[in-house]
Amino acid sequence: MLKRVPEQHYFLGYLTANDDPTFFFDYLNIKNIARYHPGVASIHVCISVSLVRKINDTDVIRIKQLKKALLKASHVADVNIIYKNNIGRDFSSAQKCLEYFSKFCTENDYVMIRNRSGYGPFSDDWYKAFIKANQKLEEGGLTGSTINQAGLHNNEVKGIQTHIQTYVYISRWKYFRPLVDEYPGSKGQSKNDVIINGEIELSRSFLDRGLALNCLEWRSYVFTSKRYSYSELPDRDIKKRTTTDLPIRFRYRRYLYRFRSIIDGIRWDFSEYYRLVFVKKFNHMREKL
């Protein structure tokens, strides 16, 4: 049973980019967010879109359709859209969502951040599952689907490298709030820079404050600054080799081959194709008037 506090609210930051002009995986994720109940009263959603290339009318229409699909769900309270440059990638996108949430969040509200590479959810109570895991951290802290004990296999990183893999993670607002102005990785340029100063540094920022880490894949383990590795657990990246039935999984291949996903994808492609054709024809006629 969830430990609720009066007037507790639940927020979701969804991070994506316009490098894929079809937004296909976003559509599958968004449809499932709308389809499966999170297990909490309602969620407030912010979609942050990194502009890898110049935004166009097609992008705007598709993002609006994603918003529309979310708002059809009774458990989605509201949806905000943010467009931003690609500096810092997902970490600056997370920062933008947190800046927006800061207008509404109170100390004990929950905030989940996830990106397009986290496929799912695949069943009801997906948000609740992360909350229940997070509530096991007596010190408070950060919870994800998976944890990497290895970090980078080189000498670029010193100190603790154990970290939550950031395709999905959750914590209370009071632990995110101190990070909003200088969010880890928000100014990163290269892939390694984002991993070291974003993904690894985010977990360190929790550990350095005496907080803890845990994940749904290894539910009985808690990671702290004093105990940040376990010899019985894999010392490698496990996000593609998970063994448990996680609510949100990293690039889960079977996602594509589910009958429902195939039908959703066909519906998305065709509906948007005809919508775009209509918009172009309408704009062309308006220019002639």
N, C-alpha and C positions, 0 to 999 in steps of 0.2 A: 504493500500500500504506500502511495506517495505521501511524503511529509509536506503538507501544504501550509502556506501562510496566507493570511488575509490579503485579498487583492493581488494575488500572485499572477503574473502574466508570462507568456511564452513567445519568444521571438525566433525567427529563422532568417539568417542571411544566406541567400543563394548566389553563388559566384559563377559567372560565365564570361564568355568573350565572343566577339563576332568573327573570329578566325574561321569558324564553320558557318557559312551563310545560310545553311538549312536549319540550324539550331535543333537538329534531330534528337540528339541525346538529351538536350534540355527538355524537349517536348515529352519524351518518355518519362523523365524524372518528374516533371511538373504534373503530368497526368496521374502518376502514382502518388504524389504528395496529396493531390486532390481526391484520389480514389480511396486511399487507405487512411483511416482515422488515426490521428497522432496519439490518442490516449489521454489528451488533455483537453480542456474546454474549447480553446481556440488558439490559433497561432497568428502572429503578426509577421508578415513577410516583407523582406526587402531584397530585390534582385539587383545586383551590381554587375554591370556589363563593361568589361574592359574593351576598349577600342583598339584592336590590333591593326585595323585599317580604317579608312574614313567611313563613317556611318552613312547608310543610304536608306531610301524609302522601304526597301525590302526588309532590312534589319528592324526598322521601327514597327512595321506591320507585324512581323513575327513575334517581337517582344510583347506587343500589345495583345496578341493572341495567347501568349503564355500567361499573361496577367489575367485575361478573361477566363482561361481554363481554371486557374487557381480560384478565382472568385466564385465559381460555380459550386465550390465545396462549402458546406455550412460551417465547417471547422476552420475556415480561413477568414479572419476578421477583416484584413485589409492588405493591400499590396502596394509597395512603393518601388519605383524604378529609378536607378541611378546609372548615368553614363559617365565614364572616366577614361583617362589615358591608360596605357598599358605598363607604365613604370610601377614596379613593385608587384605586378601581376595579381595573383589571388590575395596577397597580403594587404596591398593597398585597397583592394576591393572589400576585404573584410573590414578594414579601417573605415571605409566610407559607410558601410552598413552600421557599424558600431556608433559612428558619429550621428547617424540618423536615429538609431535606437536611444541614444543618450537623451533625447527630448522627452522620452516616455518611460524609460526603465527606472525601476526602484531596486534597492539593494539585493533583494532575494529573487528577482525575476530570473528566469533561465534564458540563455541565448545560445542557440545552435548555429554554427557556421558550417556550410558544406559547399563543395564545388561540383562542377559537371562530371568529374571523374568518379565521384561517389555515386554509383548506380543504386536506384531504389527510391523509396522503400518498397518492400515486397509483401508487407502484411500490416495489419492494424497495430496500434500501440507502439509504433516505431520511435516516436519522440519520448514517450514514457519509458521505454527500455533504456535510453541513454540517461534519463533523469535518475532512474533507480540505481544504475551503476554509479553515477556521480554522487549520489547520497551515501554510498558506502565509504566515501573518503571523509573520515572524521575531521581531518584538518582542512577540508575543502580542496578544490583543485580542478583539474582538466581531465575530461573523459573523451575517448575516441573509439573508433571501431578497432583499430590496431595500433600497436606500438612497435617501433624499431629500436632494438637495443644496440645496433651496430653503428649507426650514424654513417659517416663517409669513411670508406676504407682507404684513407690516406692521412697525411699529417697536417692537413689544413685546419683541423678543428682540435682544440685542446679542451680538456675537462670533460664534463658529462655530455655524452652524445645521445643518450636514451631520449626518445621523443615521440609524442603523439604524431601519427601520420595525418596530415591536415586536410585530407579529402572530406573529413567530417570530424567535428569536435564540439563539445558543449561545456559550459560552466555557468555559474551565477554571474549576474551583472557586476556585483561588487568586486569580483576578481578580474573582470575585463576592464572596468572603468579606469584604473590607473594606466592602462596601456593605450588608450584611445589616441592621445596626442602624438605618441611616438610608437606606433605599432611595429612590432618586429617584422623586418623584411619589406616594409611599405615603400622603401626607396631602392630596392634591389633592382639590378639591371640584368646580370647574367643568371643562368640556371643555378650554378654553385652558390652565388651570392644569396639567392632567394632561399636555397636549402639551408645554408649555414646561418644566415642572419634572419631568416624567416621561420622555417619549420623547426629547426633545432633551437633557435633562440626563444621562440614562443614557449616551448616547454620549459626551458631554463628559467624564463621569467617567472614561471609559477613555482618551480623548485627553489629558486633563490629567495622567495618570500615565505618559505616554510610550508608550501602547499604540496599536493601530491598529484600523481598521474595514475590513471588506470584505463583499461580498455575492455570492450565486450568480448574480444577474442580470448583474453586471459583474465577471466572474471575474478579469479581468486587472488590475483597479485596486485600489490600496491607499490608504486615506485616513488621514492623520495630522494632528497639530496644525500641521505645517509645510506639508503639501499636502492640503488638505481639499476641493478642488473641481477639476473638469476641464471645460474649456470644450467639449470634444467630446461630453460627456454631457448629457442633458436637464436643464434647470434647472427642474424641476417634479416633482410627485408622480407616480411611475411605477407604483405598486403595482397599479393596475387595468389597466395597459398593458404588462405584461411580455411579452417576446419569446422567452424561453427556456423550456424544459420544466422548471419548478421542482418539487421534491418537495412543497413546501407553498406554496400561492398564496393571495393575498388575495381572498376572496369570489369564487371562480372559478365563473362562471355555469354552465358546462357540467357542473359537479359535480352539479347537480340533475337534469340530463337524461340522465345515464348510466343504462342499464337496471339495472345493479346497485344504484345509489343509490335508484332508484324502488322496486325490490323490497325493499331494506333498510328504506326509509321506511314502506312499507305494513306490513311485518312488525312494525316497532317500534310503530306506532300501534295495530294490532290486538292485539298481544300485551299491551301495557300497558293497553289499554282493558279487556280481560277480566280482567287481573290486578287492576286497581283495583276493578272491579265485585265481584270475589270478596272482596277485602279489606274493602270497605264492608259487604257482606252478612254476612261473618264477624263483624265488629265489632258490627254491629247485633244479631245473634243472641246474642253474648256479653253485650251490655248487658241483654238480656231475661232472661238466666239468673239 
